[in-house]
Amino acid sequence: MDLQRQRNSDGSAFVYHKHTSPRVFFPRTINEALETVERESNAVFWAGGTELSCLSMSKNLIELPRTVISLGLVEELTRASRSEYGLDIGAMMTLERLSAIGEKTLPTGLYEVIKCIGSLPLRNRATIGGNLALQTRIGDLHPILQLLDTRIEIRGSRRGGRKRNSVRKIPIALLDKTDLLNSRELISKISIPTDNWDIGFYRKILPSGNAKKILIFTALASAEEGVLSECRMSFSNGYTEILRDRELEANMAGQPLPFGHRELKILDEGILELTAPWKARSYDRETAIACARGFLKLIEDNSMDEMLL
């Protein structure tokens, strides 16, 4: 069959799957999913499938894996629970359903980031675990979750004579997506500790106008009685790295608001040093400084409003 000659009634080309009949498994528990991937060595876990859709939008050929393990029926992966210690989110909870928990209930800054990700139809399919497991890029959620001291629960199948499936919890900063894929493990839970931040800030900028060259600035801050008590900031290119300077954050903490000329100069110099890996992207580095200053101005305005109250 000549695929190039097959057309719809309106003259447009048909869309074909690379593998016309993929084998699809629908486990109902995490253990069943792990047992399946142990048996099916070429199987791929399937969450929302949005990344594949994005990669295939401009193609007539959708490249599906030969064997798919859909996690859509694993109910324990779709739950969220809140306690005095924080928020536990199942990896298969969609972004839109997560945002429905509400801005005041979700950890500081998370709601704003979610609402900036794609369109409503995409957020209805995309899952938090799938976003964190993206192989081609860091994604939008990773920076804010890292600032929030998020921990990831990873489940693996029985190996080496173990009687039970493995369970490990790691800081999100230590999440190795390549190792996750190779080891046949899956993200099962995202745990975010209770926070006391006053302000969350998120900006996604395309300095060059190229969708593949972006700058993501994420920050959190708390202020009390006109003093910046704590601050966290990260800069990301959205694909390969998240830049953060804990020493710079420590130097900013305890400073009275508004910042003076000397403190602003230290901030600018610190960001230039932090973004040294972007040496060839001078505009991005200048934009990073502008984002940090805009965030600082927001903190100052918020602190002034509280003092007036």
C-alpha positions in Angstrom: 0.0 0.0 0.0 1.4 3.4 -1.0 0.7 5.6 2.1 1.6 8.8 0.3 -1.5 8.3 -2.0 -4.1 7.6 0.7 -6.3 10.7 1.2 -9.4 11.7 3.2 -12.5 12.9 1.3 -11.3 16.5 1.7 -8.0 15.7 0.1 -6.0 15.7 3.3 -3.6 12.9 4.2 -4.6 10.0 6.5 -2.8 9.8 9.8 -1.2 6.4 10.3 0.3 4.7 13.3 3.8 3.4 12.8 2.7 0.2 14.5 -0.9 -0.3 13.4 -1.8 -2.7 16.2 0.2 -1.9 19.4 -0.4 -4.3 22.3 -2.0 -2.4 25.2 -2.3 -3.5 28.8 -4.7 -2.0 31.3 -3.5 -2.9 34.8 -5.7 -1.8 37.8 -3.0 -1.7 40.5 0.6 -0.5 40.7 1.7 -4.1 41.5 0.0 -5.4 38.4 1.6 -2.6 36.3 5.0 -3.6 37.6 4.4 -7.3 37.0 3.4 -6.5 33.4 6.6 -4.4 32.7 8.7 -7.2 34.1 7.2 -9.7 31.6 7.1 -7.3 28.7 10.6 -6.0 28.3 9.8 -3.5 25.5 6.7 -2.1 27.2 6.4 1.7 27.8 4.3 3.2 30.6 1.6 5.5 29.3 0.2 8.4 31.3 -1.6 11.2 29.4 0.2 10.8 26.1 0.4 14.5 25.5 4.1 14.5 24.7 3.6 12.0 21.9 0.7 14.2 20.6 2.9 17.3 20.6 5.7 15.5 18.8 3.3 14.1 16.2 1.2 17.2 15.5 3.1 18.1 12.3 3.5 14.5 11.1 1.2 12.2 9.2 2.8 9.3 11.0 2.3 8.8 14.8 5.1 6.7 16.2 3.5 4.5 18.9 5.4 2.1 21.0 4.9 -1.6 20.1 3.8 -2.4 23.7 2.0 0.0 26.0 1.0 -0.2 29.7 -1.7 2.3 30.2 -1.9 3.6 33.8 -5.3 5.2 33.3 -7.2 2.5 35.3 -4.8 2.5 38.3 -7.0 4.3 40.8 -4.4 4.6 43.5 -2.3 6.8 41.2 -5.2 9.3 40.7 -5.7 10.2 44.4 -4.5 13.2 46.4 -4.5 13.6 50.2 -3.6 16.5 52.5 -2.4 16.4 56.0 -0.6 18.6 58.5 2.7 17.5 56.9 1.8 18.4 53.3 0.1 17.3 50.1 0.5 13.8 48.5 -0.4 13.7 44.9 -0.8 10.5 42.8 1.3 10.6 39.7 -1.7 10.0 37.3 -3.7 13.1 38.6 -4.3 15.4 35.6 -3.1 18.9 35.8 -6.6 20.4 35.5 -7.9 18.1 38.2 -5.0 19.2 40.4 -5.7 22.8 39.8 -9.3 22.2 40.9 -8.1 21.6 44.4 -7.8 25.4 44.5 -5.1 28.1 44.6 -5.5 28.6 48.4 -5.1 24.9 49.1 -2.3 24.0 46.7 1.3 24.8 47.8 2.4 28.4 47.0 3.0 29.1 43.4 1.9 25.7 42.0 -1.6 26.8 40.9 -0.1 29.6 38.8 2.3 27.3 37.0 -0.3 24.7 36.2 -2.6 27.3 34.7 0.2 28.5 32.4 0.7 25.0 30.9 -0.9 24.5 27.5 -4.6 24.6 26.9 -7.5 23.3 28.9 -7.8 20.1 26.7 -4.1 19.4 27.2 -4.3 19.9 31.0 -7.3 17.5 31.1 -5.0 14.8 29.7 -1.5 15.7 31.0 -0.6 14.2 34.4 1.8 15.5 37.0 3.8 12.3 36.9 4.0 12.4 33.1 5.2 16.0 33.2 8.0 15.0 35.6 9.0 12.0 33.5 9.4 13.9 30.2 12.5 12.6 28.4 13.0 15.5 26.0 12.8 18.4 28.5 12.6 19.5 32.1 9.1 20.9 31.8 7.3 23.7 33.7 6.5 22.0 37.0 10.0 20.7 37.9 11.5 24.1 39.0 8.6 25.1 41.3 8.4 21.6 42.8 12.2 21.7 43.4 11.9 25.0 45.3 9.0 23.5 47.4 11.3 20.7 48.6 9.2 18.1 46.8 10.0 14.4 47.2 9.2 11.7 44.6 8.1 8.2 45.4 9.3 5.7 42.8 8.1 2.1 42.6 10.0 -0.8 40.9 9.4 -4.4 40.3 10.7 -7.4 42.2 14.4 -8.1 41.4 17.3 -9.8 43.0 15.1 -12.2 44.9 13.1 -9.5 46.6 9.7 -10.6 47.9 8.1 -7.2 47.4 8.3 -4.4 44.8 10.8 -1.8 45.6 9.8 1.6 47.0 12.1 4.6 47.3 11.6 8.3 48.0 14.0 10.9 46.7 14.3 14.6 46.5 13.0 15.8 43.1 16.5 17.3 42.4 17.9 13.7 42.3 15.3 12.4 39.8 17.2 10.8 36.9 14.7 10.4 34.0 17.0 8.2 31.9 17.6 5.9 34.8 13.9 5.8 35.5 13.2 4.7 31.9 16.0 2.1 31.8 15.2 0.5 35.2 11.5 -0.1 34.4 10.3 2.0 37.3 7.4 4.4 37.6 6.7 7.5 39.5 3.9 6.7 41.9 3.5 9.7 44.2 4.6 13.4 44.5 4.9 14.7 48.1 5.1 18.4 48.8 5.6 19.5 52.4 3.5 22.1 54.1 4.8 25.6 53.3 4.6 29.1 54.8 5.5 31.2 51.8 3.9 34.5 51.2 4.5 34.9 47.5 5.0 32.6 44.5 6.2 33.9 41.2 6.4 32.3 37.8 7.4 33.7 34.4 7.9 31.8 31.2 9.6 34.0 28.5 10.7 33.4 24.9 13.5 36.0 24.7 14.4 34.9 21.2 10.9 34.2 19.9 11.9 30.6 19.4 9.7 28.1 21.3 12.7 25.9 21.8 14.7 28.7 23.5 12.9 29.7 26.6 13.6 31.1 30.1 11.6 29.9 33.1 11.9 32.0 36.2 10.4 30.6 39.4 10.6 32.1 42.9 9.2 31.9 46.4 9.5 34.4 49.3 8.4 35.3 52.8 8.6 38.7 54.4 7.8 39.9 57.9 7.7 43.5 59.2 9.5 44.9 56.2 12.3 42.3 56.2 12.8 39.6 53.6 12.9 36.5 55.9 13.4 33.9 53.2 13.8 33.7 49.4 14.3 31.0 46.8 14.8 31.5 43.0 15.6 29.3 40.1 16.3 29.9 36.4 15.7 27.2 33.7 16.0 26.9 30.0 13.1 24.4 30.2 15.1 21.6 28.6 18.4 20.6 30.2 19.1 22.6 33.4 17.8 24.4 36.5 20.1 27.0 37.9 19.9 27.9 41.6 22.3 29.6 44.0 21.6 28.9 47.7 24.3 31.2 48.8 22.8 34.1 47.0 19.4 33.2 48.5 21.0 33.1 52.0 22.6 36.6 51.4 19.2 38.0 50.4 17.4 36.7 53.5 17.3 39.1 56.4 17.7 42.2 54.2 15.3 45.1 54.9 12.9 46.1 52.2 13.2 47.8 49.9 16.6 46.7 48.8 19.2 49.5 48.5 21.6 50.1 45.6 24.3 47.9 47.2 22.0 44.9 47.7 20.6 45.2 44.1 24.1 45.2 42.8 25.0 42.1 44.7 21.8 40.5 43.4 22.6 41.4 39.7 26.2 40.1 40.1 25.0 36.9 41.7 22.6 36.2 38.8 25.2 36.9 36.2 27.6 34.4 37.9 24.8 31.9 38.3 23.8 32.1 34.6 27.5 31.9 33.4 26.6 28.7 31.5 24.4 30.9 29.3 27.4 33.1 28.4 26.4 33.2 24.7 22.9 34.2 25.5 23.4 37.7 26.8 19.7 38.7 26.3 18.6 35.8 28.4 20.9 36.7 31.2 19.6 40.3 31.2 16.1 39.0 31.2 16.9 36.8 34.2 18.0 39.9 36.1 14.9 41.8 35.1 12.7 38.9 36.3 14.5 38.8 39.7 14.1 42.5 40.1 10.4 42.3 39.2 10.0 39.6 41.8 11.7 41.7 44.4 9.4 44.7 43.6 6.4 42.4 44.1 7.8 41.4 47.5 8.3 45.0 48.5 4.8 46.0 47.4 3.2 43.1 49.2 5.2 43.9 52.4 4.2 47.5 52.2 0.5 46.6 51.9 0.7 44.4 54.9 2.4 47.1 57.0 -0.3 49.5 56.0 -3.0 47.1 57.1 
